[in-house]
Amino acid sequence: MTRAQLAMGYQACEVADLATAAVTMDDPVEAVEQAARVLAAAHQLLAAAERIADPSVPTDSLQLFAYQHPEEAAADISEWLRRCRGRGPEGADARAGG
């Protein structure tokens, strides 16, 4: 996996975590604020994807971490995937029920 792919993976994890938090919010004001954070992270994900063809180093701190510490970023992404794969529909229902 290239550093650009790691940065993209790192950013995708961020989008997913922010979106997961957004769907559990009951307060409309908080939900809108969280949705704005999801959108901003999604824009960074797009920038990370575009960087695969452009070798420039990112300026976003999350993606920059993946460039500077690729082994740790890869381990973080692997851990995130393990956690997400452990979430079945039952777990999602339990979280939504709060």
JOZIFEN-V670428 format. One record per residue. N is the residue number from 0. PHI is phi in radians with two decimals (999 if undefined). PSI is psi in whole degrees, -180 to 180 (none if undefined). OMEGA is omega in degrees with one decimal (* if undefined). Layout:
# JOZIFEN-V670428
N/PHI/PSI/OMEGA
N/PHI/PSI/OMEGA
This chain:
# JOZIFEN-V670428
0/999/133/179.5
1/-1.38/167/177.5
2/-1.10/-37/178.0
3/-1.12/-40/177.6
4/-1.17/-39/176.6
5/-1.08/-44/179.1
6/-1.07/-41/178.6
7/-1.14/-43/178.0
8/-1.09/-42/178.8
9/-1.05/-44/-179.2
10/-1.19/-37/178.4
11/-1.10/-39/176.2
12/-1.06/-42/179.7
13/-1.09/-45/178.6
14/-1.05/-46/-178.2
15/-1.11/-43/179.6
16/-1.13/-42/178.8
17/-1.14/-41/179.3
18/-1.16/-39/177.9
19/-1.05/-43/178.4
20/-1.14/-36/-176.9
21/-1.10/-39/-174.5
22/-1.31/-10/180.0
23/-1.74/2/-176.2
24/-1.51/137/178.1
25/-1.70/-29/-178.5
26/-1.35/119/-177.6
27/-1.04/-36/179.7
28/-1.15/-47/177.9
29/-1.10/-39/-179.6
30/-1.09/-42/178.6
31/-1.15/-43/178.3
32/-1.08/-42/179.4
33/-1.18/-39/177.9
34/-1.07/-37/176.9
35/-1.12/-38/177.2
36/-1.16/-39/177.2
37/-1.07/-46/-179.8
38/-1.09/-44/178.4
39/-1.08/-42/178.4
40/-1.15/-36/178.1
41/-1.15/-37/175.6
42/-1.11/-39/177.2
43/-1.17/-35/176.2
44/-1.10/-43/177.4
45/-1.07/-43/178.1
46/-1.08/-40/178.5
47/-1.13/-40/178.9
48/-1.14/-41/178.7
49/-1.14/-27/-178.3
50/-1.25/-16/178.5
51/-1.03/-37/178.5
52/-1.54/-13/-177.8
53/-2.13/113/-172.7
54/-1.30/11/-178.6
55/-1.13/148/-180.0
56/-1.35/136/-178.5
57/-1.22/159/175.0
58/-1.80/-17/177.5
59/-1.17/132/-173.9
60/-1.09/-37/-179.9
61/-1.13/-48/180.0
62/-1.22/-36/179.0
63/-1.06/-37/176.7
64/-1.02/-43/-180.0
65/-1.10/-35/177.5
66/-1.23/-41/-175.3
67/-1.42/-26/-176.9
68/-2.34/66/-173.7
69/-1.07/-35/-179.3
70/-1.17/-44/179.2
71/-1.17/-39/178.1
72/-1.09/-43/178.7
73/-1.09/-41/178.1
74/-1.14/-41/178.1
75/-1.08/-44/179.7
76/-1.13/-42/177.8
77/-1.06/-43/178.3
78/-1.12/-42/179.0
79/-1.07/-45/179.6
80/-1.11/-40/177.1
81/-1.06/-44/179.1
82/-1.09/-44/-177.1
83/-1.19/-38/-179.9
84/-1.21/-21/177.2
85/-1.39/-9/179.5
86/-1.56/105/176.0
87/-1.63/-179/177.8
88/-1.02/-34/179.0
89/-1.10/-44/179.1
90/-1.12/-38/179.1
91/-1.15/-40/177.9
92/-1.12/-40/-178.9
93/-1.14/-41/179.1
94/-1.19/-40/-178.9
95/-1.17/-33/179.3
96/-1.29/-17/173.1
97/1.16/none/*
